């Protein structure tokens, strides 16, 4: 374990978490996502730097990411709601299926190997990166939303994948909605609301899943690190409002490309972690 009382260790970690929080908040606002694509890889590296084994570092990165998403997704969804672009009917239809998916993902988290989280993250992030980097041209399943039953299956899948990835579900739900011809600003705004549906039960589920493990750090409740949460939240709340404002004013083309490149880099990082001896 590294000595957190050593300024040479503590100051860089605090700076990294503060920067991660700022990026999480900005992404939550502009893309309608919880920022887990930023926080999970950052938290994973931080926890490993602190000396935690991968089988603890990965679920704790996911659980702590979900906790951070709670306030950022609430702030982001409220910002979009005030602009009248949140599809409340869809959120109501997804409420129960998403919850069931999140509970299943949290239960799997207690027993899964770190490679499971990484492979799920890589798969979903790679699809989103491909869509973002290609400009979304030709990415369409149909011209309207499907039946209520299919929507429920989508909701359960969003909840399950998001709980395993440590994201607010925005990246997944955004992809689903735009594939069904939902206008991009409505998709982004509604996806911010999905983050609220996922993050709260997901955080509680990861707390329960890690409860009682002997190798948890002193600040952790289950798989949620309270110290990491506290160091990340201030800057994330500060920048969320700027992301929301920018989402409704500027073209998102260059930002989508930048986010796609980031997702691609994260994919390569986790693939290396899986295949490296």
Backbone as CSV, one residue per row, in Angstrom:
resi,resn,N_x,N_y,N_z,CA_x,CA_y,CA_z,C_x,C_y,C_z
1,UNK,0.842,-1.198,0.000,0.000,0.000,0.000,0.880,1.253,0.000
2,UNK,0.441,2.265,-0.723,1.183,3.518,-0.741,0.809,4.350,0.477
3,UNK,1.732,5.181,0.899,1.520,6.025,2.067,0.782,7.300,1.652
4,UNK,-0.505,7.394,2.028,-1.311,8.550,1.645,-0.942,9.800,2.424
5,UNK,-0.156,9.668,3.488,0.286,10.833,4.239,1.472,11.514,3.585
6,UNK,2.080,10.843,2.619,3.213,11.392,1.889,2.688,12.374,0.833
7,UNK,3.056,13.666,0.920,2.555,14.645,-0.059,2.872,14.272,-1.504
8,UNK,3.995,13.592,-1.722,4.363,13.184,-3.073,3.360,12.193,-3.653
9,UNK,2.655,11.472,-2.789,1.617,10.538,-3.221,0.253,11.206,-3.230
10,UNK,-0.035,11.939,-2.158,-1.373,12.502,-1.965,-1.710,13.584,-2.980
11,UNK,-0.808,14.531,-3.223,-1.111,15.676,-4.089,-1.426,15.248,-5.530
12,UNK,-0.612,14.366,-6.154,-0.965,13.932,-7.513,-2.304,13.199,-7.575
13,UNK,-2.606,12.382,-6.560,-3.881,11.652,-6.561,-5.059,12.610,-6.464
14,UNK,-4.951,13.603,-5.588,-6.027,14.588,-5.451,-6.201,15.358,-6.755
15,UNK,-5.090,15.733,-7.392,-5.162,16.472,-8.656,-5.819,15.639,-9.751
16,UNK,-5.460,14.361,-9.831,-6.041,13.472,-10.847,-7.541,13.321,-10.631
17,UNK,-7.955,13.124,-9.383,-9.381,12.941,-9.086,-10.165,14.231,-9.325
18,UNK,-9.567,15.372,-9.018,-10.241,16.650,-9.280,-10.434,16.860,-10.777
19,UNK,-9.403,16.546,-11.565,-9.504,16.664,-13.016,-10.529,15.682,-13.571
20,UNK,-10.508,14.453,-13.055,-11.491,13.456,-13.484,-12.903,13.936,-13.183
21,UNK,-13.099,14.538,-11.994,-14.412,15.056,-11.636,-14.877,16.125,-12.606
22,UNK,-13.974,17.015,-13.005,-14.331,18.070,-13.949,-14.754,17.485,-15.295
23,UNK,-14.030,16.483,-15.764,-14.379,15.844,-17.032,-15.693,15.082,-16.926
24,UNK,-15.906,14.400,-15.793,-17.156,13.663,-15.575,-18.347,14.610,-15.644
25,UNK,-18.266,15.729,-14.948,-19.362,16.685,-14.941,-19.636,17.254,-16.318
26,UNK,-18.574,17.606,-17.032,-18.746,18.181,-18.360,-19.390,17.180,-19.309
27,UNK,-18.912,15.928,-19.275,-19.481,14.895,-20.141,-20.931,14.601,-19.775
28,UNK,-21.237,14.628,-18.483,-22.613,14.397,-18.045,-23.546,15.431,-18.643
29,UNK,-23.088,16.661,-18.713,-23.917,17.721,-19.253,-24.042,17.685,-20.756
30,UNK,-22.939,17.524,-21.459,-22.986,17.685,-22.917,-23.450,16.429,-23.647
31,UNK,-23.126,15.245,-23.127,-23.509,14.014,-23.804,-24.677,13.298,-23.144
32,UNK,-25.134,13.778,-21.974,-26.205,13.094,-21.277,-25.759,11.775,-20.684
33,UNK,-24.461,11.639,-20.434,-23.931,10.405,-19.855,-23.422,10.693,-18.446
34,UNK,-23.238,9.642,-17.692,-22.832,9.830,-16.310,-21.357,10.104,-16.120
35,UNK,-20.555,9.898,-17.157,-19.119,10.133,-17.049,-18.330,8.915,-16.627
36,UNK,-18.989,7.752,-16.583,-18.298,6.535,-16.170,-17.160,6.140,-17.091
37,UNK,-17.257,6.538,-18.364,-16.171,6.243,-19.301,-14.887,6.938,-18.884
38,UNK,-15.019,8.043,-18.153,-13.855,8.727,-17.591,-13.506,8.136,-16.229
39,UNK,-14.497,8.040,-15.346,-14.222,7.722,-13.942,-13.769,6.281,-13.727
40,UNK,-14.349,5.315,-14.449,-13.963,3.914,-14.211,-12.479,3.677,-14.493
41,UNK,-11.961,4.020,-15.675,-10.522,3.796,-15.899,-9.635,4.607,-14.962
42,UNK,-10.053,5.859,-14.640,-9.246,6.669,-13.724,-9.252,6.056,-12.326
43,UNK,-10.431,5.718,-11.820,-10.522,5.118,-10.483,-9.770,3.792,-10.429
44,UNK,-9.857,3.012,-11.487,-9.163,1.718,-11.528,-7.655,1.912,-11.380
45,UNK,-7.113,2.883,-12.116,-5.679,3.146,-12.016,-5.318,3.670,-10.624
46,UNK,-6.167,4.536,-10.068,-5.900,5.086,-8.735,-5.887,3.974,-7.690
47,UNK,-6.875,3.110,-7.724,-6.953,2.034,-6.731,-5.794,1.054,-6.870
48,UNK,-5.379,0.796,-8.109,-4.215,-0.074,-8.288,-2.945,0.619,-7.792
49,UNK,-2.836,1.916,-8.028,-1.692,2.681,-7.530,-1.626,2.631,-6.006
50,UNK,-2.796,2.606,-5.371,-2.849,2.528,-3.912,-2.558,1.125,-3.385
51,UNK,-2.367,0.169,-4.290,-1.957,-1.164,-3.871,-3.057,-2.201,-3.812
52,UNK,-4.255,-1.886,-4.319,-5.346,-2.853,-4.291,-5.242,-3.799,-5.484
53,UNK,-5.535,-5.075,-5.249,-5.487,-6.082,-6.306,-6.590,-5.816,-7.327
54,UNK,-6.402,-6.261,-8.589,-7.411,-6.020,-9.631,-8.802,-6.532,-9.276
55,UNK,-8.884,-7.666,-8.548,-10.212,-8.207,-8.238,-10.973,-7.357,-7.220
56,UNK,-10.291,-6.399,-6.592,-10.957,-5.402,-5.753,-11.005,-4.053,-6.454
57,UNK,-9.913,-3.692,-7.139,-9.828,-2.373,-7.778,-10.919,-2.182,-8.820
58,UNK,-11.221,-3.236,-9.610,-12.187,-3.067,-10.695,-13.611,-2.885,-10.181
59,UNK,-14.149,-3.789,-9.344,-15.517,-3.537,-8.850,-15.619,-2.268,-8.011
60,UNK,-14.549,-1.891,-7.306,-14.597,-0.665,-6.516,-14.589,0.564,-7.439
61,UNK,-13.875,0.480,-8.556,-13.912,1.570,-9.539,-15.316,1.720,-10.106
62,UNK,-15.969,0.593,-10.397,-17.320,0.623,-10.953,-18.316,1.162,-9.927
63,UNK,-18.259,0.644,-8.689,-19.189,1.079,-7.651,-19.033,2.548,-7.298
64,UNK,-17.799,2.994,-7.187,-17.544,4.399,-6.859,-17.964,5.303,-8.015
65,UNK,-17.771,4.830,-9.234,-18.212,5.590,-10.399,-19.720,5.812,-10.362
66,UNK,-20.476,4.767,-10.031,-21.932,4.895,-9.953,-22.338,5.904,-8.884
67,UNK,-21.611,5.921,-7.759,-21.911,6.883,-6.697,-21.682,8.313,-7.175
68,UNK,-20.595,8.534,-7.916,-20.291,9.868,-8.432,-21.352,10.313,-9.444
69,UNK,-21.911,9.347,-10.169,-22.893,9.661,-11.205,-24.202,10.182,-10.607
70,UNK,-24.514,9.839,-9.356,-25.792,10.252,-8.760,-25.980,11.771,-8.833
71,UNK,-25.101,12.564,-8.225,-25.330,14.021,-8.274,-25.154,14.621,-9.662
72,UNK,-24.203,14.098,-10.455,-23.995,14.682,-11.786,-25.177,14.394,-12.699
73,UNK,-25.749,13.189,-12.615,-26.889,12.860,-13.474,-28.134,13.630,-13.054
74,UNK,-28.310,13.836,-11.744,-29.456,14.628,-11.276,-29.336,16.064,-11.781
75,UNK,-28.155,16.658,-11.628,-27.962,18.035,-12.077,-28.122,18.152,-13.588
76,UNK,-27.569,17.186,-14.317,-27.659,17.214,-15.771,-29.103,17.058,-16.243
77,UNK,-29.832,16.085,-15.671,-31.211,15.845,-16.108,-32.112,17.037,-15.793
78,UNK,-31.886,17.686,-14.651,-32.674,18.869,-14.320,-32.408,20.003,-15.324
79,UNK,-31.142,20.140,-15.725,-30.795,21.168,-16.697,-31.487,20.936,-18.035
80,UNK,-31.499,19.672,-18.487,-32.161,19.354,-19.746,-33.687,19.436,-19.613
81,UNK,-34.216,19.043,-18.441,-35.660,19.086,-18.209,-36.187,20.515,-18.323
82,UNK,-35.429,21.456,-17.809,-35.848,22.861,-17.877,-35.936,23.351,-19.319
83,UNK,-35.216,22.692,-20.213,-35.262,23.067,-21.623,-36.309,22.270,-22.386
84,UNK,-37.047,21.399,-21.684,-38.184,20.687,-22.271,-37.842,19.579,-23.233
85,UNK,-36.637,18.996,-23.117,-36.222,17.985,-24.093,-36.108,16.579,-23.504
86,UNK,-36.588,16.369,-22.270,-36.548,15.040,-21.650,-37.844,14.295,-21.952
87,UNK,-37.746,13.068,-22.464,-38.920,12.237,-22.761,-39.348,11.518,-21.480
88,UNK,-40.256,12.124,-20.724,-40.674,11.570,-19.444,-41.454,10.263,-19.615
89,UNK,-42.198,10.134,-20.703,-42.954,8.899,-20.940,-42.006,7.712,-21.087
90,UNK,-40.904,7.915,-21.792,-39.926,6.841,-21.958,-39.255,6.506,-20.631
91,UNK,-38.937,7.513,-19.837,-38.322,7.267,-18.537,-39.257,6.451,-17.638
92,UNK,-40.545,6.759,-17.669,-41.509,5.983,-16.873,-41.575,4.540,-17.362
93,UNK,-41.540,4.350,-18.677,-41.599,2.999,-19.237,-40.362,2.187,-18.891
94,UNK,-39.224,2.874,-18.734,-37.966,2.182,-18.454,-37.683,2.008,-16.966
95,UNK,-38.414,2.646,-16.100,-38.072,2.679,-14.673,-37.897,1.278,-14.092
96,UNK,-38.900,0.419,-14.225,-38.832,-0.931,-13.631,-37.823,-1.817,-14.359
97,UNK,-37.852,-1.914,-15.700,-36.860,-2.757,-16.378,-35.419,-2.362,-16.079
98,UNK,-35.150,-1.062,-16.053,-33.794,-0.604,-15.738,-33.395,-1.035,-14.337
99,UNK,-34.299,-0.879,-13.373,-34.008,-1.280,-11.992,-33.680,-2.760,-11.910
100,UNK,-34.456,-3.608,-12.592,-34.197,-5.050,-12.570,-32.833,-5.372,-13.175
101,UNK,-32.487,-4.688,-14.262,-31.179,-4.905,-14.875,-30.040,-4.487,-13.966
102,UNK,-30.211,-3.375,-13.275,-29.187,-2.887,-12.347,-29.000,-3.865,-11.189
103,UNK,-30.088,-4.372,-10.638,-29.995,-5.325,-9.528,-29.272,-6.599,-9.954
104,UNK,-29.556,-7.077,-11.162,-28.868,-8.268,-11.663,-27.382,-7.991,-11.844
105,UNK,-27.043,-6.840,-12.411,-25.633,-6.497,-12.602,-24.895,-6.362,-11.290
106,UNK,-25.541,-5.798,-10.274,-24.916,-5.641,-8.959,-24.677,-6.998,-8.306
107,UNK,-25.623,-7.935,-8.502,-25.452,-9.276,-7.946,-24.289,-10.000,-8.618
108,UNK,-24.170,-9.849,-9.936,-23.057,-10.463,-10.663,-21.726,-9.898,-10.184
109,UNK,-21.713,-8.617,-9.808,-20.477,-7.943,-9.407,-19.805,-8.612,-8.215
110,UNK,-20.583,-9.241,-7.345,-20.002,-9.847,-6.136,-19.113,-11.036,-6.463
111,UNK,-19.404,-11.709,-7.573,-18.700,-12.955,-7.877,-17.855,-12.896,-9.147
112,UNK,-18.061,-11.886,-9.964,-17.386,-11.842,-11.269,-15.908,-11.493,-11.137
113,UNK,-15.119,-12.032,-12.040,-13.709,-11.684,-12.136,-13.568,-10.309,-12.793
114,UNK,-12.457,-9.603,-12.544,-12.298,-8.267,-13.134,-12.372,-8.264,-14.657
115,UNK,-11.977,-9.388,-15.283,-12.036,-9.459,-16.749,-13.460,-9.309,-17.275
116,UNK,-14.459,-9.745,-16.488,-15.854,-9.619,-16.915,-16.219,-8.150,-17.081
117,UNK,-15.885,-7.336,-16.091,-16.175,-5.905,-16.159,-15.447,-5.269,-17.351
118,UNK,-14.180,-5.644,-17.520,-13.366,-5.039,-18.564,-13.871,-5.395,-19.959
119,UNK,-14.264,-6.666,-20.151,-14.752,-7.100,-21.459,-16.068,-6.412,-21.809
120,UNK,-16.972,-6.305,-20.824,-18.238,-5.601,-21.059,-17.962,-4.140,-21.398
121,UNK,-17.064,-3.520,-20.640,-16.728,-2.112,-20.883,-16.171,-1.943,-22.288
122,UNK,-15.239,-2.810,-22.673,-14.606,-2.713,-23.984,-15.645,-2.879,-25.093
123,UNK,-16.527,-3.888,-24.956,-17.518,-4.152,-26.000,-18.438,-2.969,-26.247
124,UNK,-19.033,-2.435,-25.174,-19.977,-1.323,-25.326,-19.258,-0.043,-25.731
125,UNK,-18.108,0.218,-25.117,-17.365,1.434,-25.449,-16.885,1.402,-26.899
126,UNK,-16.498,0.230,-27.402,-16.014,0.127,-28.782,-17.130,0.433,-29.778
127,UNK,-18.351,-0.046,-29.495,-19.494,0.234,-30.380,-19.770,1.730,-30.407
128,UNK,-19.770,2.348,-29.233,-20.018,3.783,-29.162,-18.906,4.576,-29.848
129,UNK,-17.657,4.130,-29.662,-16.539,4.819,-30.312,-16.670,4.752,-31.827
130,UNK,-17.054,3.577,-32.344,-17.223,3.423,-33.785,-18.313,4.353,-34.311
131,UNK,-19.413,4.459,-33.574,-20.508,5.335,-33.997,-20.077,6.805,-33.976
132,UNK,-19.396,7.199,-32.890,-18.972,8.586,-32.763,-17.953,8.964,-33.833
133,UNK,-16.990,8.082,-34.075,-15.917,8.402,-35.017,-16.370,8.338,-36.476
134,UNK,-17.429,7.567,-36.741,-17.954,7.483,-38.104,-18.976,8.568,-38.389
135,UNK,-19.323,9.340,-37.364,-20.328,10.380,-37.533,-21.746,9.866,-37.469
136,UNK,-21.915,8.569,-37.206,-23.257,7.995,-37.071,-23.941,7.728,-38.398
137,UNK,-23.249,7.945,-39.508,-23.868,7.746,-40.817,-24.243,6.288,-41.027
138,UNK,-25.516,6.047,-41.347,-25.988,4.690,-41.592,-26.337,3.911,-40.346
139,UNK,-26.151,4.516,-39.156,-26.451,3.830,-37.900,-27.941,4.036,-37.576
140,UNK,-28.797,3.202,-38.131,-30.225,3.332,-37.922,-30.866,1.950,-37.986
141,UNK,-31.639,1.569,-36.973,-32.366,0.303,-36.979,-33.764,0.474,-37.558
142,UNK,-34.435,1.559,-37.173,-35.762,1.860,-37.688,-36.054,3.335,-37.458
143,UNK,-37.183,3.797,-37.975,-37.487,5.224,-37.933,-38.343,5.629,-36.741
144,UNK,-38.642,4.703,-35.843,-39.435,5.034,-34.653,-39.081,4.054,-33.535
145,UNK,-39.525,4.378,-32.328,-39.274,3.495,-31.202,-40.080,2.198,-31.346
146,UNK,-39.570,1.077,-30.819,-40.269,-0.201,-30.954,-41.437,-0.319,-29.979
147,UNK,-41.990,-1.531,-29.869,-43.121,-1.787,-28.986,-42.717,-1.660,-27.521
148,UNK,-43.726,-1.599,-26.649,-43.460,-1.465,-25.213,-42.641,-2.646,-24.690
149,UNK,-42.909,-3.852,-25.189,-42.166,-5.037,-24.741,-40.689,-4.929,-25.108
150,UNK,-40.426,-4.550,-26.351,-39.027,-4.427,-26.790,-38.340,-3.299,-26.031
151,UNK,-39.062,-2.220,-25.781,-38.504,-1.124,-24.987,-38.119,-1.601,-23.591
152,UNK,-38.947,-2.480,-23.001,-38.642,-3.017,-21.677,-37.369,-3.859,-21.706
153,UNK,-37.206,-4.648,-22.773,-35.980,-5.435,-22.917,-34.774,-4.522,-23.055
154,UNK,-34.924,-3.459,-23.825,-33.852,-2.478,-23.949,-33.500,-1.902,-22.572
155,UNK,-34.541,-1.533,-21.807,-34.318,-0.938,-20.492,-33.556,-1.868,-19.564
156,UNK,-33.947,-3.151,-19.548,-33.255,-4.127,-18.701,-31.804,-4.287,-19.139
157,UNK,-31.588,-4.294,-20.453,-30.223,-4.411,-20.965,-29.379,-3.206,-20.613
158,UNK,-29.973,-2.018,-20.708,-29.256,-0.790,-20.332,-28.853,-0.850,-18.868
159,UNK,-29.780,-1.281,-17.996,-29.485,-1.368,-16.570,-28.394,-2.377,-16.268
160,UNK,-28.458,-3.554,-16.900,-27.472,-4.611,-16.657,-26.079,-4.179,-17.109
161,UNK,-25.973,-3.711,-18.335,-24.670,-3.317,-18.884,-24.089,-2.144,-18.105
162,UNK,-24.946,-1.190,-17.756,-24.473,-0.008,-17.042,-23.952,-0.357,-15.655
163,UNK,-24.626,-1.292,-14.984,-24.178,-1.705,-13.655,-22.828,-2.407,-13.723
164,UNK,-22.572,-3.143,-14.789,-21.290,-3.833,-14.937,-20.180,-2.891,-15.402
165,UNK,-20.565,-1.817,-16.115,-19.574,-0.869,-16.633,-19.301,0.276,-15.672
166,UNK,-20.211,0.528,-14.732,-20.059,1.666,-13.838,-20.392,2.980,-14.502
167,UNK,-21.347,2.939,-15.443,-21.765,4.147,-16.146,-23.218,4.443,-15.817
168,UNK,-23.650,5.643,-16.157,-25.031,6.027,-15.884,-26.002,5.559,-16.941
169,UNK,-25.542,4.831,-17.920,-26.420,4.298,-18.949,-26.633,5.230,-20.118
170,UNK,-26.131,6.469,-20.002,-26.362,7.432,-21.060,-25.741,7.028,-22.383
171,UNK,-24.529,6.484,-22.336,-23.864,6.079,-23.573,-24.653,4.978,-24.276
172,UNK,-25.224,4.054,-23.490,-25.981,2.936,-24.067,-27.354,3.401,-24.538
173,UNK,-28.075,4.137,-23.682,-29.418,4.578,-24.055,-29.362,5.590,-25.202
174,UNK,-28.332,6.429,-25.213,-28.157,7.373,-26.314,-28.004,6.629,-27.632
175,UNK,-27.218,5.563,-27.607,-27.018,4.749,-28.802,-28.338,4.126,-29.251
176,UNK,-29.091,3.546,-28.307,-30.367,2.907,-28.636,-31.354,3.915,-29.229
177,UNK,-31.474,5.063,-28.603,-32.455,6.051,-29.047,-32.119,6.616,-30.428
178,UNK,-30.849,6.929,-30.652,-30.481,7.475,-31.960,-30.598,6.416,-33.050
179,UNK,-30.412,5.145,-32.719,-30.615,4.077,-33.695,-32.087,3.954,-34.079
180,UNK,-32.979,4.523,-33.241,-34.417,4.498,-33.526,-34.928,5.886,-33.905
181,UNK,-34.046,6.696,-34.466,-34.417,7.976,-35.075,-34.918,9.024,-34.084
182,UNK,-34.537,8.902,-32.817,-34.860,9.951,-31.853,-33.885,11.097,-32.071
183,UNK,-34.377,12.338,-32.182,-33.472,13.485,-32.391,-32.385,13.532,-31.323
184,UNK,-31.185,13.944,-31.725,-30.016,13.829,-30.864,-30.164,14.597,-29.551
185,UNK,-30.744,15.801,-29.590,-30.867,16.561,-28.352,-31.861,15.909,-27.389
186,UNK,-32.948,15.318,-27.930,-33.893,14.605,-27.067,-33.255,13.335,-26.515
187,UNK,-32.463,12.649,-27.333,-31.783,11.441,-26.877,-30.800,11.756,-25.750
188,UNK,-30.020,12.822,-25.934,-29.050,13.225,-24.914,-29.757,13.594,-23.611
189,UNK,-30.823,14.384,-23.719,-31.543,14.851,-22.537,-32.196,13.699,-21.786
190,UNK,-32.832,12.782,-22.527,-33.487,11.636,-21.896,-32.463,10.697,-21.282
191,UNK,-31.321,10.554,-21.930,-30.264,9.701,-21.397,-29.747,10.215,-20.058
192,UNK,-29.763,11.535,-19.880,-29.368,12.093,-18.586,-30.322,11.616,-17.490
193,UNK,-31.614,11.537,-17.801,-32.580,11.023,-16.840,-32.380,9.546,-16.550
194,UNK,-31.964,8.784,-17.563,-31.673,7.361,-17.355,-30.571,7.182,-16.313
195,UNK,-29.627,8.116,-16.309,-28.536,8.045,-15.330,-29.034,8.063,-13.901
196,UNK,-30.086,8.835,-13.639,-30.663,8.875,-12.290,-31.282,7.525,-11.937
197,UNK,-31.979,6.906,-12.912,-32.620,5.609,-12.681,-31.599,4.520,-12.351
198,UNK,-30.408,4.660,-12.912,-29.388,3.620,-12.765,-28.470,3.855,-11.575
199,UNK,-28.031,5.089,-11.389,-26.953,5.361,-10.441,-27.346,5.086,-8.990
200,UNK,-28.554,5.451,-8.595,-28.944,5.284,-7.186,-29.047,3.809,-6.795
201,UNK,-29.872,2.994,-7.484,-29.900,1.569,-7.109,-28.582,0.858,-7.372
202,UNK,-27.851,1.310,-8.414,-26.560,0.691,-8.712,-25.559,0.901,-7.590
203,UNK,-25.511,2.107,-7.046,-24.602,2.403,-5.934,-24.957,1.567,-4.710
204,UNK,-26.235,1.507,-4.375,-26.671,0.706,-3.225,-26.353,-0.771,-3.453
205,UNK,-26.532,-1.221,-4.695,-26.234,-2.620,-5.009,-24.764,-2.950,-4.848
206,UNK,-23.876,-2.041,-5.257,-22.434,-2.288,-5.123,-21.993,-2.174,-3.662
207,UNK,-22.649,-1.327,-2.899,-22.363,-1.301,-1.469,-22.680,-2.650,-0.835
208,UNK,-23.827,-3.202,-1.207,-24.235,-4.501,-0.662,-23.355,-5.630,-1.181
209,UNK,-22.985,-5.561,-2.480,-22.197,-6.636,-3.087,-20.822,-6.773,-2.444
210,UNK,-20.224,-5.653,-2.033,-18.886,-5.717,-1.436,-18.883,-5.747,0.080
211,UNK,-20.063,-5.745,0.671,-20.162,-5.671,2.129,-19.456,-6.848,2.793
212,UNK,-18.600,-6.544,3.761,-17.967,-7.595,4.554,-16.661,-8.120,4.007
213,UNK,-16.218,-7.642,2.843,-14.930,-8.105,2.325,-13.805,-7.620,3.223
214,UNK,-12.877,-8.509,3.512,-11.812,-8.192,4.465,-10.764,-7.257,3.889
215,UNK,-10.659,-7.189,2.563,-9.595,-6.396,1.944,-10.037,-4.996,1.538
216,UNK,-11.216,-4.549,1.990,-11.689,-3.217,1.647,-10.869,-2.149,2.375
217,UNK,-10.638,-0.988,1.741,-9.965,0.107,2.449,-10.869,0.672,3.535
218,UNK,-10.309,1.376,4.516,-11.101,1.863,5.654,-12.242,2.803,5.269
219,UNK,-12.087,3.538,4.165,-13.107,4.526,3.790,-14.252,3.933,2.982
220,UNK,-14.173,2.653,2.628,-15.131,2.057,1.699,-16.346,1.478,2.409
221,UNK,-17.507,1.670,1.791,-18.726,0.952,2.161,-18.996,-0.011,1.012
222,UNK,-18.722,-1.281,1.232,-18.797,-2.225,0.129,-17.808,-1.818,-0.951
223,UNK,-18.283,-1.804,-2.205,-17.421,-1.451,-3.326,-17.478,0.044,-3.669
224,UNK,-17.780,0.893,-2.691,-17.833,2.342,-2.928,-16.841,3.031,-2.002
225,UNK,-15.873,3.739,-2.587,-14.868,4.476,-1.823,-15.388,5.880,-1.532
226,UNK,-15.635,6.172,-0.270,-16.169,7.478,0.112,-15.144,8.590,-0.090
227,UNK,-13.871,8.306,0.149,-12.834,9.318,-0.031,-12.717,9.724,-1.499
228,UNK,-12.736,8.744,-2.393,-12.661,9.040,-3.822,-13.887,9.826,-4.268
229,UNK,-15.047,9.426,-3.768,-16.291,10.139,-4.062,-16.183,11.607,-3.634
230,UNK,-15.720,11.838,-2.415,-15.645,13.194,-1.871,-14.663,14.075,-2.645
231,UNK,-13.581,13.490,-3.155,-12.575,14.264,-3.875,-12.987,14.560,-5.319
232,UNK,-13.939,13.791,-5.845,-14.329,13.932,-7.250,-15.534,14.841,-7.434
233,UNK,-16.468,14.812,-6.479,-17.752,15.486,-6.630,-17.653,17.011,-6.817
234,UNK,-16.831,17.736,-6.045,-16.864,19.203,-6.170,-16.640,19.716,-7.588
235,UNK,-15.625,19.204,-8.274,-15.355,19.700,-9.620,-16.391,19.184,-10.624
236,UNK,-16.940,17.987,-10.394,-17.941,17.464,-11.328,-19.210,18.301,-11.307
237,UNK,-19.636,18.716,-10.114,-20.824,19.561,-10.016,-20.577,20.945,-10.603
238,UNK,-19.343,21.386,-10.524,-18.995,22.713,-11.048,-19.099,22.767,-12.567
239,UNK,-18.744,21.669,-13.243,-18.648,21.708,-14.701,-19.877,21.166,-15.419
240,UNK,-20.784,20.490,-14.708,-21.960,19.913,-15.374,-22.780,20.973,-16.089
241,UNK,-22.997,22.102,-15.443,-23.836,23.161,-16.029,-23.256,23.695,-17.334
242,UNK,-21.907,23.721,-17.415,-21.283,24.192,-18.652,-21.521,23.205,-19.793
243,UNK,-21.482,21.909,-19.468,-21.759,20.895,-20.481,-23.177,20.978,-21.000
244,UNK,-24.144,21.175,-20.094,-25.549,21.308,-20.502,-25.727,22.506,-21.430
245,UNK,-25.151,23.635,-21.053,-25.280,24.845,-21.870,-24.681,24.641,-23.257
246,UNK,-23.505,24.011,-23.304,-22.841,23.805,-24.586,-23.617,22.834,-25.466
247,UNK,-24.243,21.819,-24.859,-25.001,20.825,-25.616,-26.139,21.460,-26.399
248,UNK,-26.682,22.559,-25.896,-27.825,23.202,-26.544,-27.423,24.384,-27.421
249,UNK,-26.129,24.662,-27.536,-25.695,25.844,-28.292,-24.778,25.521,-29.463
250,UNK,-23.922,24.500,-29.302,-22.881,24.281,-30.298,-23.051,22.954,-31.035
251,UNK,-22.415,22.866,-32.199,-22.325,21.601,-32.906,-21.504,20.628,-32.070
252,UNK,-21.941,19.362,-32.050,-21.266,18.380,-31.203,-20.283,17.517,-31.993
253,UNK,-20.074,17.832,-33.277,-19.262,16.964,-34.127,-17.860,16.748,-33.581
254,UNK,-17.155,17.847,-33.292,-15.769,17.714,-32.841,-15.692,17.093,-31.453
255,UNK,-16.665,17.411,-30.601,-16.680,16.813,-29.267,-16.960,15.319,-29.335
256,UNK,-17.848,14.920,-30.253,-18.131,13.494,-30.433,-16.885,12.753,-30.897
257,UNK,-16.163,13.371,-31.829,-14.940,12.726,-32.319,-13.909,12.584,-31.195
258,UNK,-13.768,13.623,-30.381,-12.811,13.567,-29.275,-13.207,12.495,-28.268
259,UNK,-14.500,12.428,-27.961,-14.967,11.416,-27.012,-14.801,10.019,-27.597
260,UNK,-15.022,9.872,-28.897,-14.819,8.582,-29.541,-13.374,8.115,-29.446
261,UNK,-12.432,9.045,-29.642,-11.016,8.698,-29.516,-10.666,8.302,-28.088
262,UNK,-11.273,9.005,-27.109,-11.031,8.644,-25.725,-11.543,7.236,-25.434
263,UNK,-12.766,6.927,-25.897,-13.316,5.588,-25.680,-12.430,4.526,-26.324
264,UNK,-11.905,4.835,-27.503,-11.019,3.890,-28.176,-9.762,3.644,-27.354
265,UNK,-9.210,4.696,-26.771,-8.021,4.548,-25.926,-8.318,3.706,-24.692
266,UNK,-9.493,3.920,-24.093,-9.883,3.129,-22.927,-10.039,1.661,-23.307
267,UNK,-10.635,1.407,-24.468,-10.784,0.027,-24.940,-9.435,-0.668,-25.046
268,UNK,-8.474,0.027,-25.666,-7.144,-0.555,-25.833,-6.474,-0.809,-24.483
269,UNK,-6.700,0.117,-23.533,-6.109,-0.030,-22.199,-6.654,-1.272,-21.503
270,UNK,-7.971,-1.459,-21.537,-8.561,-2.614,-20.863,-8.279,-3.915,-21.614
271,UNK,-8.197,-3.853,-22.944,-7.834,-5.051,-23.706,-6.435,-5.513,-23.322
272,UNK,-5.529,-4.568,-23.149,-4.177,-4.899,-22.710,-4.198,-5.558,-21.344
273,UNK,-5.040,-5.037,-20.462,-5.152,-5.595,-19.112,-5.639,-7.040,-19.148
274,UNK,-6.555,-7.344,-20.109,-7.115,-8.689,-20.212,-6.122,-9.675,-20.821
275,UNK,-5.413,-9.255,-21.884,-4.578,-10.200,-22.622,-3.143,-10.243,-22.128
276,UNK,-2.711,-9.213,-21.387,-1.317,-9.196,-20.929,-1.098,-10.333,-19.931
277,UNK,0.047,-10.978,-19.966,0.330,-12.078,-19.037,0.502,-11.579,-17.623
